[in-house]
Every structure is written in structure tokens, then in C-alpha cells.
Amino acid sequence: AQRVTQPEKLLSVFKGAPVELKCNYSYSGSPELFWYVQYSRQRLQLLLRHISRESIKGFTADLNKGETSFHLKKPFAQEEDSAMYYCALHTGGFKTIFGAGTRLFVKA
Amino acid sequence: ETGVTQTPRHLVMGMTNKKSLKCEQHLGHNAMYWYKQSAKKPLELMFVYSLEERVENNSVPSRFSPECPNSSHLFLHLHTLQPEDSALYLCASSQEPTGNYGYTFGSGTRLTVV
């Protein structure tokens, strides 16, 4: 079955601490993975795509096919990073499956 | 306004009403989507339109009826809904139909069925 799992509903870290939001997927094909972010009172927006191998707002994510993971990382969390983060798997065709989301709270 | 615009932002309707949600994108994208976001559940894909043709219907009840008159506009017609249909309905668009470049989302319509 095609599935995206974000095991943590809430992640709380102190400002300046490293942060890792976990994402695991289940898909037999070649996955295309994304992270989306939703800041308070803003719309859901694309943060990064694994195929771009980019770093956005200090966040990076590496696809690990062996562990079927696509964890989102940032070495030093900022208060403005507090938001809801969704991992998404594009399964080919027209379908993208979203995880349930992780709320990141960065404490001062 | 640029991006993806959804109207209305909030909607309260009775179970016997008929209403429509509207989505408009000014990005020149070729695909548009309806997603449902319920409390404590992941986003659920409802419909996909590619170049104005419906290409995905994700087992959605017939009380939800989509319409895509052109590549910039997408509607979701609602009739005889149930209280469990109360949710945030998100519209999204993508540059090309496969969604490889990710989606641009609207702000959503918060629907309450009473």
C-alpha cells in the first residue's frame, strides 16, 4: 500500500537546537517526495522537493531508499520555523499522498 | 490576485442546500485539484483535472460534483451533504499534470454542514 507516515504529531525544540522531522513512506515504485509547510494563518506551501536537492530556509531533506525515509532537518531551529509540516509522496500519474503532519514548536 | 484563490473562505450550509465552491488560478498551470482536510486526518485527494479533463476521481460520493470549465477555474458543487462532510476544502494547481514540481495551494474553504 502507498502510505506516508509522520510518526510525531508534535515536536518541540529550543531555539538554536537541531531539528529533525521524520517521514517514512511505503511505495514500490520510484518515489518523488516533497515537504510542505503551513505557517500560522497562511496557506499550505511547498518547502522543498527531493529531486531538487535544494536547501530552503536552512532546511534539507535526503531521500534514503534503503530506510524509505525522507526526514527534514535543520541544524539550528528559529522561532519563525514554528509551523505545521507535511511530508508528501507523489506516486506517479496524478496522485500525491500526504502524511498527517507534524507541528513544530520552537521555544525561545 | 496572483496564485490560487478560493471563494468563499467560509461556508455554512444545511443538509438540503446546494452550494458551490470556486477556485481560480492565475499561474498558467495545467492541472487543478480538490483536496479535503478533516480534523486529525491527512489531506485526502478528491479530484484531479488535467487540461480541463477529469483524470482522477478518488471514490468521492456523488454529492460532490466537480466542474472545470477552463484551465483557470475549478468548481466543487455540493448538494445534500452530511455533517461529516464538514472540513476544509483545498484547491491546488500544478505546473504540469503529473505534479512533479509540487502544488500551489489556495487558502481553502472552511465548510460546515448543519
gemmi code that builds the backbone of each chain (N, CA, C; Angstrom):
import gemmi

chains = {
    "A": [
        ("ALA", (0.835, -1.188, 0.000), (0.000, 0.000, 0.000), (0.875, 1.245, 0.000)),
        ("GLN", (0.380, 2.270, -0.648), (1.107, 3.534, -0.679), (0.739, 4.337, 0.555)),
        ("ARG", (1.746, 4.763, 1.258), (1.471, 5.415, 2.540), (2.616, 6.349, 2.901)),
        ("VAL", (2.268, 7.421, 3.614), (3.256, 8.342, 4.177), (3.001, 8.421, 5.677)),
        ("THR", (4.042, 8.207, 6.453), (3.909, 8.214, 7.903), (4.799, 9.279, 8.511)),
        ("GLN", (4.179, 10.142, 9.281), (4.917, 11.107, 10.086), (4.638, 10.730, 11.531)),
        ("PRO", (5.583, 10.099, 12.185), (5.288, 9.496, 13.493), (5.042, 10.489, 14.609)),
        ("GLU", (5.525, 11.713, 14.459), (5.373, 12.696, 15.537), (4.290, 13.699, 15.175)),
        ("LYS", (3.290, 13.829, 16.048), (2.268, 14.852, 15.824), (2.784, 16.211, 16.243)),
        ("LEU", (3.628, 16.207, 17.270), (4.147, 17.459, 17.809), (5.626, 17.282, 18.128)),
        ("LEU", (6.406, 18.280, 17.721), (7.832, 18.281, 18.034), (8.173, 19.649, 18.599)),
        ("SER", (8.743, 19.655, 19.787), (9.072, 20.903, 20.454), (10.576, 20.958, 20.701)),
        ("VAL", (11.218, 22.024, 20.211), (12.658, 22.184, 20.397), (12.943, 23.614, 20.832)),
        ("PHE", (14.138, 23.817, 21.384), (14.550, 25.164, 21.755), (15.209, 25.845, 20.557)),
        ("LYS", (15.088, 27.134, 20.532), (15.744, 27.944, 19.506), (17.238, 27.635, 19.497)),
        ("GLY", (17.767, 27.445, 18.294), (19.172, 27.137, 18.151), (19.510, 25.665, 18.188)),
        ("ALA", (18.547, 24.851, 18.582), (18.762, 23.405, 18.630), (18.524, 22.799, 17.255)),
        ("PRO", (19.139, 21.639, 16.993), (18.859, 20.981, 15.716), (17.450, 20.390, 15.718)),
        ("VAL", (16.883, 20.310, 14.555), (15.536, 19.742, 14.444), (15.488, 18.734, 13.310)),
        ("GLU", (14.772, 17.645, 13.547), (14.570, 16.631, 12.520), (13.117, 16.190, 12.556)),
        ("LEU", (12.426, 16.399, 11.470), (11.035, 15.937, 11.345), (11.050, 14.678, 10.499)),
        ("LYS", (10.509, 13.630, 11.063), (10.609, 12.320, 10.420), (9.473, 12.068, 9.423)),
        ("CYS", (9.860, 11.386, 8.359), (8.889, 10.978, 7.344), (9.328, 9.636, 6.785)),
        ("ASN", (8.437, 8.683, 6.815), (8.679, 7.388, 6.191), (7.584, 7.122, 5.167)),
        ("TYR", (7.953, 6.453, 4.115), (6.978, 6.206, 3.066), (6.959, 4.726, 2.713)),
        ("SER", (5.863, 4.347, 2.083), (5.712, 2.987, 1.579), (5.272, 3.093, 0.131)),
        ("TYR", (6.150, 2.646, -0.774), (5.833, 2.755, -2.203), (6.787, 1.860, -2.963)),
        ("SER", (6.275, 1.057, -3.832), (7.101, 0.083, -4.545), (7.821, 0.672, -5.745)),
        ("GLY", (7.374, 1.818, -6.210), (7.997, 2.431, -7.381), (9.090, 3.405, -6.992)),
        ("SER", (9.458, 4.262, -7.925), (10.477, 5.268, -7.677), (9.797, 6.513, -7.100)),
        ("PRO", (10.053, 6.835, -5.852), (9.275, 7.894, -5.195), (9.736, 9.301, -5.547)),
        ("GLU", (8.784, 10.195, -5.550), (9.086, 11.624, -5.605), (8.514, 12.225, -4.336)),
        ("LEU", (9.364, 12.832, -3.552), (8.936, 13.278, -2.223), (9.062, 14.771, -2.065)),
        ("PHE", (8.190, 15.301, -1.249), (8.089, 16.733, -1.023), (7.883, 17.004, 0.469)),
        ("TRP", (8.269, 18.190, 0.883), (7.856, 18.724, 2.169), (7.074, 20.008, 1.919)),
        ("TYR", (5.922, 20.086, 2.587), (5.113, 21.296, 2.561), (5.066, 21.862, 3.971)),
        ("VAL", (4.854, 23.172, 4.052), (4.789, 23.835, 5.350), (3.574, 24.761, 5.388)),
        ("GLN", (2.982, 24.842, 6.548), (1.867, 25.768, 6.749), (2.126, 26.577, 8.008)),
        ("TYR", (2.470, 27.845, 7.824), (2.651, 28.753, 8.941), (1.283, 29.215, 9.424)),
        ("SER", (1.268, 29.736, 10.651), (0.002, 30.147, 11.247), (-0.721, 31.139, 10.346)),
        ("ARG", (-1.978, 30.841, 10.058), (-2.850, 31.722, 9.278), (-2.365, 31.943, 7.854)),
        ("GLN", (-1.564, 31.020, 7.363), (-1.123, 31.092, 5.974), (-1.513, 29.803, 5.257)),
        ("ARG", (-1.451, 29.836, 3.966), (-1.815, 28.660, 3.197), (-0.684, 27.653, 3.170)),
        ("LEU", (-1.035, 26.443, 2.867), (-0.057, 25.378, 2.704), (0.844, 25.705, 1.510)),
        ("GLN", (2.142, 25.581, 1.691), (3.053, 25.930, 0.606), (4.195, 24.926, 0.515)),
        ("LEU", (4.684, 24.776, -0.697), (5.779, 23.851, -0.941), (7.056, 24.370, -0.296)),
        ("LEU", (7.734, 23.508, 0.445), (9.003, 23.882, 1.064), (10.167, 23.398, 0.195)),
        ("LEU", (10.204, 22.095, -0.073), (11.263, 21.598, -0.935), (10.880, 20.262, -1.563)),
        ("ARG", (11.611, 19.947, -2.654), (11.418, 18.698, -3.386), (12.723, 17.910, -3.354)),
        ("HIS", (12.621, 16.617, -3.223), (13.854, 15.846, -3.110), (14.639, 15.860, -4.415)),
        ("ILE", (13.957, 15.954, -5.545), (14.674, 15.899, -6.816), (15.498, 17.167, -7.046)),
        ("SER", (15.184, 18.227, -6.318), (15.923, 19.471, -6.495), (17.192, 19.494, -5.666)),
        ("ARG", (17.215, 18.655, -4.633), (18.364, 18.604, -3.718), (18.709, 20.020, -3.231)),
        ("GLU", (17.692, 20.758, -2.877), (17.888, 22.152, -2.510), (17.803, 22.328, -0.998)),
        ("SER", (18.237, 23.485, -0.551), (18.095, 23.867, 0.850), (17.256, 25.135, 0.881)),
        ("ILE", (16.135, 25.054, 1.573), (15.228, 26.185, 1.652), (15.092, 26.603, 3.113)),
        ("LYS", (15.333, 27.844, 3.399), (15.240, 28.387, 4.767), (16.086, 27.560, 5.727)),
        ("GLY", (17.176, 27.017, 5.224), (18.084, 26.245, 6.064), (17.696, 24.787, 6.226)),
        ("PHE", (16.551, 24.396, 5.663), (16.089, 23.017, 5.753), (16.630, 22.194, 4.587)),
        ("THR", (16.970, 20.953, 4.888), (17.341, 19.993, 3.863), (16.623, 18.680, 4.138)),
        ("ALA", (16.510, 17.874, 3.111), (15.908, 16.548, 3.274), (16.577, 15.607, 2.289)),
        ("ASP", (16.991, 14.480, 2.784), (17.648, 13.493, 1.940), (16.795, 12.248, 1.832)),
        ("LEU", (16.654, 11.786, 0.620), (15.898, 10.565, 0.391), (16.782, 9.363, 0.686)),
        ("ASN", (16.324, 8.511, 1.563), (17.042, 7.281, 1.902), (16.149, 6.115, 1.474)),
        ("LYS", (16.459, 5.566, 0.309), (15.609, 4.499, -0.232), (15.709, 3.231, 0.594)),
        ("GLY", (16.861, 3.000, 1.185), (17.020, 1.792, 1.995), (16.124, 1.814, 3.214)),
        ("GLU", (16.017, 2.973, 3.824), (15.172, 3.115, 5.008), (13.792, 3.675, 4.662)),
        ("THR", (13.556, 3.894, 3.392), (12.295, 4.510, 2.910), (11.933, 5.717, 3.761)),
        ("SER", (12.897, 6.629, 3.865), (12.680, 7.814, 4.680), (13.044, 9.079, 3.918)),
        ("PHE", (12.482, 10.168, 4.378), (12.741, 11.491, 3.786), (12.614, 12.499, 4.910)),
        ("HIS", (13.521, 12.426, 5.859), (13.447, 13.270, 7.048), (13.879, 14.696, 6.720)),
        ("LEU", (13.227, 15.648, 7.339), (13.516, 17.074, 7.145), (14.397, 17.541, 8.311)),
        ("LYS", (15.489, 18.221, 7.974), (16.452, 18.599, 9.004), (16.842, 20.061, 8.888)),
        ("LYS", (17.164, 20.609, 10.053), (17.720, 21.958, 10.101), (18.669, 22.002, 11.282)),
        ("PRO", (19.880, 22.494, 11.086), (20.858, 22.429, 12.179), (20.544, 23.354, 13.356)),
        ("PHE", (19.948, 24.504, 13.087), (19.675, 25.472, 14.150), (18.255, 26.029, 13.965)),
        ("ALA", (17.343, 25.584, 14.786), (15.944, 25.996, 14.644), (15.759, 27.464, 15.038)),
        ("GLN", (14.876, 28.127, 14.348), (14.493, 29.505, 14.639), (13.019, 29.546, 15.032)),
        ("GLU", (12.648, 30.579, 15.802), (11.255, 30.680, 16.237), (10.303, 30.745, 15.044)),
        ("GLU", (10.729, 31.387, 13.987), (9.865, 31.515, 12.812), (9.675, 30.208, 12.056)),
        ("ASP", (10.388, 29.162, 12.478), (10.183, 27.844, 11.866), (8.953, 27.139, 12.438)),
        ("SER", (8.406, 27.674, 13.501), (7.213, 27.053, 14.102), (6.094, 27.025, 13.083)),
        ("ALA", (5.605, 25.831, 12.794), (4.594, 25.653, 11.753), (4.177, 24.190, 11.725)),
        ("MET", (3.246, 23.911, 10.819), (2.829, 22.531, 10.562), (3.574, 22.061, 9.320)),
        ("TYR", (4.192, 20.896, 9.393), (4.978, 20.380, 8.278), (4.364, 19.070, 7.782)),
        ("TYR", (4.197, 18.989, 6.470), (3.613, 17.802, 5.854), (4.591, 17.188, 4.859)),
        ("CYS", (4.802, 15.916, 4.982), (5.568, 15.165, 4.014), (4.593, 14.606, 2.967)),
        ("ALA", (4.995, 14.600, 1.709), (4.092, 14.145, 0.652), (4.837, 13.270, -0.339)),
        ("LEU", (4.140, 12.260, -0.816), (4.692, 11.289, -1.764), (3.900, 11.355, -3.060)),
        ("HIS", (4.612, 11.623, -4.144), (3.960, 11.609, -5.452), (4.190, 10.240, -6.062)),
        ("THR", (3.098, 9.557, -6.360), (3.206, 8.157, -6.743), (3.136, 7.928, -8.244)),
        ("GLY", (3.266, 9.007, -8.997), (3.138, 8.850, -10.434), (1.699, 9.065, -10.850)),
        ("GLY", (1.494, 9.270, -12.092), (0.145, 9.610, -12.519), (-0.206, 10.970, -11.969)),
        ("PHE", (-1.311, 11.053, -11.280), (-1.769, 12.342, -10.779), (-1.946, 12.366, -9.274)),
        ("LYS", (-1.449, 11.373, -8.572), (-1.721, 11.268, -7.146), (-0.552, 11.708, -6.294)),
        ("THR", (-0.857, 12.513, -5.298), (0.101, 12.821, -4.243), (-0.544, 12.488, -2.917)),
        ("ILE", (0.164, 11.721, -2.102), (-0.348, 11.302, -0.796), (0.376, 12.096, 0.273)),
        ("PHE", (-0.400, 12.643, 1.206), (0.163, 13.456, 2.272), (0.181, 12.687, 3.593)),
        ("GLY", (1.212, 12.983, 4.399), (1.212, 12.488, 5.758), (0.282, 13.311, 6.625)),
        ("ALA", (0.128, 12.876, 7.858), (-0.799, 13.542, 8.775), (-0.250, 14.850, 9.314)),
        ("GLY", (1.057, 15.076, 9.131), (1.642, 16.334, 9.555), (2.295, 16.276, 10.924)),
        ("THR", (3.298, 17.123, 11.103), (3.960, 17.305, 12.402), (3.976, 18.786, 12.726)),
        ("ARG", (3.501, 19.097, 13.912), (3.559, 20.503, 14.334), (4.886, 20.740, 15.034)),
        ("LEU", (5.655, 21.657, 14.496), (6.937, 22.037, 15.095), (6.743, 23.298, 15.910)),
        ("PHE", (7.189, 23.236, 17.140), (7.128, 24.407, 18.019), (8.544, 24.708, 18.487)),
        ("VAL", (9.022, 25.885, 18.125), (10.367, 26.288, 18.518), (10.253, 27.280, 19.668)),
        ("LYS", (10.810, 26.891, 20.797), (10.706, 27.704, 22.008), (11.879, 28.665, 22.123)),
        ("ALA", (11.581, 29.849, 22.624), (12.633, 30.871, 22.786), (13.606, 30.493, 23.887)),
    ],
    "B": [
        ("GLU", (-5.341, 39.242, -7.953), (-4.543, 38.455, -7.027), (-3.862, 37.310, -7.776)),
        ("THR", (-2.601, 37.104, -7.471), (-1.875, 36.009, -8.100), (-2.042, 34.764, -7.256)),
        ("GLY", (-1.600, 33.621, -7.819), (-1.677, 32.388, -7.063), (-3.024, 31.726, -7.240)),
        ("VAL", (-3.419, 30.976, -6.231), (-4.666, 30.234, -6.255), (-5.643, 30.881, -5.280)),
        ("THR", (-6.796, 31.252, -5.781), (-7.791, 31.946, -4.981), (-9.028, 31.087, -4.818)),
        ("GLN", (-9.484, 30.941, -3.585), (-10.683, 30.156, -3.312), (-11.746, 31.031, -2.673)),
        ("THR", (-12.973, 30.858, -3.123), (-14.109, 31.534, -2.522), (-15.283, 30.571, -2.376)),
        ("PRO", (-16.091, 30.749, -1.334), (-15.881, 31.660, -0.207), (-14.829, 31.114, 0.754)),
        ("ARG", (-14.425, 31.900, 1.704), (-13.481, 31.429, 2.720), (-14.177, 30.550, 3.751)),
        ("HIS", (-15.414, 30.898, 4.037), (-16.208, 30.133, 4.998), (-17.600, 29.911, 4.411)),
        ("LEU", (-18.155, 28.750, 4.711), (-19.492, 28.432, 4.211), (-20.201, 27.545, 5.223)),
        ("VAL", (-21.401, 27.969, 5.580), (-22.256, 27.141, 6.428), (-23.486, 26.784, 5.609)),
        ("MET", (-23.797, 25.525, 5.519), (-24.945, 25.118, 4.719), (-25.709, 23.994, 5.397)),
        ("GLY", (-27.008, 23.988, 5.130), (-27.848, 22.919, 5.619), (-27.730, 21.701, 4.735)),
        ("MET", (-28.200, 20.591, 5.247), (-28.056, 19.332, 4.522), (-28.880, 19.291, 3.241)),
        ("THR", (-29.860, 20.157, 3.131), (-30.684, 20.134, 1.912), (-30.271, 21.216, 0.917)),
        ("ASN", (-29.283, 22.007, 1.284), (-28.861, 23.115, 0.415), (-28.035, 22.623, -0.769)),
        ("LYS", (-27.907, 23.508, -1.740), (-26.960, 23.332, -2.843), (-26.062, 24.555, -2.876)),
        ("LYS", (-24.777, 24.331, -2.871), (-23.810, 25.417, -2.912), (-22.644, 25.005, -3.790)),
        ("SER", (-21.816, 25.980, -4.132), (-20.628, 25.689, -4.941), (-19.411, 26.382, -4.367)),
        ("LEU", (-18.289, 25.692, -4.418), (-17.005, 26.273, -4.078), (-16.291, 26.629, -5.377)),
        ("LYS", (-15.568, 27.748, -5.317), (-14.888, 28.206, -6.525), (-13.392, 28.302, -6.279)),
        ("CYS", (-12.640, 27.950, -7.309), (-11.182, 28.050, -7.262), (-10.707, 28.658, -8.567)),
        ("GLU", (-9.742, 29.554, -8.464), (-9.225, 30.241, -9.644), (-7.712, 30.345, -9.526)),
        ("GLN", (-7.020, 30.031, -10.602), (-5.563, 30.168, -10.573), (-5.104, 31.014, -11.753)),
        ("HIS", (-4.134, 31.874, -11.454), (-3.586, 32.791, -12.468), (-2.122, 32.493, -12.704)),
        ("LEU", (-1.766, 31.231, -12.614), (-0.368, 30.838, -12.721), (-0.038, 30.182, -14.059)),
        ("GLY", (-1.053, 29.983, -14.886), (-0.818, 29.288, -16.145), (-0.586, 27.802, -15.963)),
        ("HIS", (-1.015, 27.266, -14.817), (-0.848, 25.837, -14.565), (-1.850, 25.018, -15.362)),
        ("ASN", (-1.472, 23.765, -15.602), (-2.297, 22.901, -16.448), (-3.127, 21.881, -15.682)),
        ("ALA", (-2.937, 21.777, -14.391), (-3.688, 20.808, -13.607), (-4.224, 21.466, -12.347)),
        ("MET", (-5.418, 21.034, -11.943), (-6.043, 21.556, -10.728), (-6.625, 20.402, -9.927)),
        ("TYR", (-6.670, 20.593, -8.629), (-7.010, 19.507, -7.720), (-7.962, 20.004, -6.636)),
        ("TRP", (-8.797, 19.108, -6.139), (-9.555, 19.329, -4.911), (-9.064, 18.339, -3.867)),
        ("TYR", (-8.739, 18.876, -2.683), (-8.374, 18.059, -1.533), (-9.325, 18.377, -0.384)),
        ("LYS", (-9.554, 17.378, 0.455), (-10.342, 17.560, 1.668), (-9.418, 17.395, 2.866)),
        ("GLN", (-9.496, 18.334, 3.792), (-8.697, 18.249, 5.016), (-9.633, 18.233, 6.209)),
        ("SER", (-9.771, 17.067, 6.809), (-10.595, 16.920, 8.008), (-9.701, 16.972, 9.237)),
        ("ALA", (-10.320, 17.247, 10.343), (-9.565, 17.319, 11.598), (-8.886, 15.988, 11.885)),
        ("LYS", (-7.611, 16.074, 12.220), (-6.839, 14.912, 12.635), (-6.706, 13.834, 11.560)),
        ("LYS", (-6.877, 14.201, 10.311), (-6.705, 13.255, 9.203), (-5.817, 13.887, 8.144)),
        ("PRO", (-5.068, 13.063, 7.401), (-4.250, 13.618, 6.318), (-5.122, 14.200, 5.212)),
        ("LEU", (-4.514, 15.026, 4.400), (-5.226, 15.544, 3.232), (-5.659, 14.378, 2.351)),
        ("GLU", (-6.913, 14.451, 1.903), (-7.448, 13.404, 1.035), (-7.695, 13.972, -0.351)),
        ("LEU", (-7.094, 13.353, -1.348), (-7.326, 13.769, -2.724), (-8.761, 13.423, -3.115)),
        ("MET", (-9.441, 14.400, -3.729), (-10.808, 14.155, -4.185), (-10.851, 14.041, -5.711)),
        ("PHE", (-10.418, 15.084, -6.381), (-10.493, 15.115, -7.846), (-9.244, 15.755, -8.427)),
        ("VAL", (-8.912, 15.314, -9.645), (-7.816, 15.910, -10.396), (-8.310, 16.237, -11.790)),
        ("TYR", (-8.008, 17.443, -12.234), (-8.292, 17.840, -13.607), (-6.988, 18.196, -14.298)),
        ("SER", (-6.784, 17.624, -15.456), (-5.626, 17.935, -16.277), (-6.120, 18.484, -17.596)),
        ("LEU", (-5.732, 19.708, -17.890), (-6.171, 20.354, -19.143), (-7.677, 20.247, -19.300)),
        ("GLU", (-8.365, 20.543, -18.218), (-9.830, 20.612, -18.167), (-10.516, 19.254, -18.237)),
        ("GLU", (-9.761, 18.195, -18.220), (-10.358, 16.866, -18.257), (-10.139, 16.181, -16.914)),
        ("ARG", (-11.219, 15.604, -16.377), (-11.074, 14.911, -15.104), (-10.279, 13.638, -15.296)),
        ("VAL", (-9.191, 13.503, -14.575), (-8.333, 12.337, -14.730), (-8.275, 11.489, -13.477)),
        ("GLU", (-8.872, 11.961, -12.409), (-8.840, 11.197, -11.167), (-10.089, 11.527, -10.376)),
        ("ASN", (-10.748, 10.487, -9.949), (-11.915, 10.641, -9.083), (-11.718, 9.633, -7.970)),
        ("ASN", (-11.359, 10.137, -6.823), (-10.878, 9.256, -5.768), (-12.006, 8.703, -4.906)),
        ("SER", (-12.939, 8.016, -5.532), (-14.043, 7.381, -4.809), (-14.799, 8.375, -3.947)),
        ("VAL", (-15.092, 9.491, -4.532), (-15.799, 10.547, -3.811), (-17.307, 10.375, -4.010)),
        ("PRO", (-18.114, 10.525, -2.943), (-19.573, 10.397, -3.092), (-20.116, 11.374, -4.121)),
        ("SER", (-21.194, 10.975, -4.754), (-21.765, 11.769, -5.843), (-22.358, 13.086, -5.369)),
        ("ARG", (-22.507, 13.282, -4.068), (-22.999, 14.574, -3.579), (-21.954, 15.677, -3.781)),
        ("PHE", (-20.745, 15.287, -4.162), (-19.706, 16.239, -4.563), (-19.549, 16.131, -6.078)),
        ("SER", (-19.699, 17.239, -6.774), (-19.637, 17.213, -8.229), (-18.686, 18.291, -8.709)),
        ("PRO", (-17.551, 17.918, -9.291), (-16.604, 18.934, -9.746), (-16.928, 19.409, -11.154)),
        ("GLU", (-16.419, 20.604, -11.447), (-16.562, 21.162, -12.792), (-15.337, 21.986, -13.102)),
        ("CYS", (-14.794, 21.821, -14.289), (-13.621, 22.583, -14.714), (-13.894, 23.170, -16.089)),
        ("PRO", (-14.478, 24.359, -16.146), (-14.857, 24.943, -17.441), (-13.669, 25.378, -18.283)),
        ("ASN", (-12.566, 25.712, -17.648), (-11.338, 26.072, -18.363), (-10.151, 25.827, -17.434)),
        ("SER", (-8.967, 26.014, -17.950), (-7.771, 25.644, -17.177), (-7.529, 26.548, -15.984)),
        ("SER", (-8.254, 27.659, -15.890), (-8.036, 28.589, -14.780), (-9.057, 28.463, -13.668)),
        ("HIS", (-10.153, 27.764, -13.918), (-11.247, 27.726, -12.962), (-11.654, 26.291, -12.629)),
        ("LEU", (-11.961, 26.115, -11.362), (-12.409, 24.813, -10.879), (-13.504, 25.045, -9.857)),
        ("PHE", (-14.570, 24.268, -9.980), (-15.683, 24.377, -9.048), (-15.904, 23.036, -8.370)),
        ("LEU", (-16.488, 23.123, -7.179), (-16.953, 21.919, -6.499), (-18.392, 22.181, -6.080)),
        ("HIS", (-19.319, 21.517, -6.765), (-20.736, 21.684, -6.484), (-21.147, 20.704, -5.387)),
        ("LEU", (-21.880, 21.247, -4.436), (-22.255, 20.478, -3.251), (-23.767, 20.376, -3.145)),
        ("HIS", (-24.275, 19.182, -2.860), (-25.719, 19.059, -2.638), (-26.003, 17.894, -1.706)),
        ("THR", (-26.968, 18.088, -0.863), (-27.395, 17.114, 0.147), (-26.212, 16.537, 0.913)),
        ("LEU", (-25.395, 17.440, 1.456), (-24.224, 16.989, 2.208), (-24.620, 16.481, 3.581)),
        ("GLN", (-23.673, 15.811, 4.215), (-23.843, 15.277, 5.547), (-22.952, 16.038, 6.526)),
        ("PRO", (-23.270, 16.018, 7.793), (-22.419, 16.722, 8.767), (-20.960, 16.265, 8.723)),
        ("GLU", (-20.707, 15.004, 8.401), (-19.321, 14.520, 8.354), (-18.542, 15.079, 7.168)),
        ("ASP", (-19.234, 15.785, 6.279), (-18.553, 16.451, 5.164), (-17.950, 17.789, 5.586)),
        ("SER", (-18.242, 18.202, 6.800), (-17.650, 19.441, 7.299), (-16.137, 19.278, 7.355)),
        ("ALA", (-15.429, 20.211, 6.717), (-13.976, 20.102, 6.596), (-13.449, 21.356, 5.921)),
        ("LEU", (-12.141, 21.396, 5.768), (-11.501, 22.426, 4.969), (-11.261, 21.852, 3.579)),
        ("TYR", (-11.766, 22.521, 2.574), (-11.609, 22.051, 1.196), (-10.559, 22.912, 0.514)),
        ("LEU", (-9.507, 22.250, 0.081), (-8.378, 22.939, -0.517), (-8.320, 22.697, -2.015)),
        ("CYS", (-8.077, 23.761, -2.718), (-7.825, 23.681, -4.143), (-6.323, 23.846, -4.356)),
        ("ALA", (-5.791, 23.157, -5.341), (-4.378, 23.285, -5.669), (-4.210, 23.240, -7.173)),
        ("SER", (-3.102, 23.773, -7.631), (-2.773, 23.666, -9.049), (-1.304, 23.264, -9.171)),
        ("SER", (-0.972, 22.717, -10.319), (0.423, 22.366, -10.568), (0.786, 22.714, -11.998)),
        ("GLN", (2.068, 22.934, -12.180), (2.595, 23.409, -13.456), (2.263, 22.457, -14.595)),
        ("GLU", (2.442, 21.183, -14.315), (2.094, 20.204, -15.316), (1.338, 19.060, -14.641)),
        ("PRO", (0.589, 18.311, -15.397), (-0.381, 17.385, -14.805), (0.182, 16.355, -13.836)),
        ("THR", (1.417, 15.959, -13.990), (1.918, 14.912, -13.099), (2.288, 15.448, -11.724)),
        ("GLY", (2.307, 16.760, -11.556), (2.583, 17.312, -10.234), (4.016, 17.168, -9.778)),
        ("ASN", (4.933, 16.899, -10.710), (6.330, 16.679, -10.326), (6.975, 17.896, -9.679)),
        ("TYR", (6.455, 19.068, -9.976), (7.048, 20.280, -9.427), (6.350, 20.726, -8.146)),
        ("GLY", (5.441, 19.936, -7.667), (4.726, 20.297, -6.452), (3.487, 21.118, -6.754)),
        ("TYR", (2.736, 21.383, -5.725), (1.464, 22.082, -5.861), (1.537, 23.487, -5.289)),
        ("THR", (0.658, 24.338, -5.814), (0.376, 25.631, -5.214), (-1.044, 25.558, -4.673)),
        ("PHE", (-1.191, 25.815, -3.388), (-2.490, 25.670, -2.743), (-3.191, 27.004, -2.571)),
        ("GLY", (-4.514, 26.935, -2.557), (-5.321, 28.066, -2.140), (-5.445, 28.084, -0.621)),
        ("SER", (-6.142, 29.068, -0.116), (-6.310, 29.202, 1.334), (-7.397, 28.283, 1.883)),
        ("GLY", (-8.216, 27.757, 0.989), (-9.230, 26.813, 1.424), (-10.577, 27.444, 1.702)),
        ("THR", (-11.593, 26.616, 1.678), (-12.938, 26.990, 2.109), (-13.286, 26.126, 3.311)),
        ("ARG", (-13.580, 26.782, 4.411), (-13.988, 26.062, 5.630), (-15.487, 25.823, 5.543)),
        ("LEU", (-15.863, 24.562, 5.349), (-17.269, 24.198, 5.164), (-17.817, 23.576, 6.443)),
        ("THR", (-18.964, 24.075, 6.846), (-19.678, 23.495, 7.986), (-21.074, 23.096, 7.514)),
        ("VAL", (-21.408, 21.843, 7.688), (-22.724, 21.336, 7.309), (-23.548, 21.137, 8.578)),
        ("VAL", (-24.683, 21.819, 8.609), (-25.516, 21.754, 9.821), (-26.833, 21.038, 9.529)),
    ],
}
model = gemmi.Model(1)
for chain_id, residues in chains.items():
    chain = gemmi.Chain(chain_id)
    for i, (resn, *xyz) in enumerate(residues, 1):
        res = gemmi.Residue()
        res.name, res.seqid = resn, gemmi.SeqId(i, " ")
        for name, pos in zip(("N", "CA", "C"), xyz):
            atom = gemmi.Atom()
            atom.name, atom.element = name, gemmi.Element(name[0])
            atom.pos, atom.b_iso = gemmi.Position(*pos), 0.0
            res.add_atom(atom)
        chain.add_residue(res)
    model.add_chain(chain)
structure = gemmi.Structure()
structure.add_model(model)
structure.setup_entities()
